[in-house]
Amino acid sequence: MPELPEVETVKRALSKTILGQKILNVKSNFEKIVASPDFKTFQKNINGKKIESLSRRGKFLLFHLSGGRTMISHLRMTGHWLIYPRLKEDKFMHLIFPLSGGQTMVYADIRKFGRVWLIDSKDIGRFESVLKLGPEPLGDDFVFAEFNRKLAKNKSKIKVILLSQRLVAGLGNIYVDEVLHAARVRPQRSAHRLKTAEKKRIFEAIRRIIAKAIKFRGTTVVNFTTPEGKGGDFQKQLKVYGKKGNKCPRCKGEIKRIVLGGRGTHYCPKCQR
């Protein structure tokens, strides 16, 4: 699933090519990709709108349009935003937007889990999925004092909490595994039992690993690609995710895989305590 670094990479790539262009039309072969409003209303309200800017909140990509509208996208498991100078359609292209600059912007999704919403820009702060998000991991409001306070009262497992999006936005399975390995903390530890030093290591690892993953344009494990059709490079930096049976690069212990909170979880039992 694309996580914060992948969505940030998509945002930056799209911003180089589509800003200032108008959406001339939109068509779809799977109208349920648009969660709200209904597709005919979506089509009517987006036609002719200029793409003024793009932003990101957690794993959500926001297209800020003229006329006070915002299109919100969540890629879920296999969603992609792609740009084509000349389009050759295929069955996985579920939203096709011809642009005034002659290019075509496409939302493609093999598994059709991703969703798009079109809302009034003034309602972004009330959009339920965005409203519940915690602070951005690289933002000024992500501070250790608050992070420490919230973990101290939470009896859930640390991995489950980090995946929830409420403590900090944008982390998914890949980066949580990598963060906890870097912090030398077992994913099944109860948050309220963590020592302050352990929580500090987790906090610092979140900032460090997310920043590095953005620098490497995200992680391509299965099929993530940028709008130009390129993969990320952070998979070359992974220490534990997807490494079951390999030796831990830190202590040479064997990396294990368990299921935690319904998610495959990779860690080193020898050096993660």
ABEGO torsion letter per residue (X at the ends): XBBAAAAAAAAAAAAAAABGBBBABBBBABAAABAOBBAAAAAAAABGBBBABBBBBEABBBBBBBGGBBBBBBAEAABBBBBBABBBBBAABABBBBBAAGBBBBBBBAAGABBBBBBBAAAAAABAAAAABBBBAABAABBAAAAAAAAAABABBAAAAAAAGAABBGBBAAAAAAAAAAAGBBAABBAAABBAAAAAAAAAAAAAAAAAAAAAGEBBAAABBBAAGBBBAAAAABAABGABGBBBAAAGBBBBBBBBGGBBBBBBAAABX
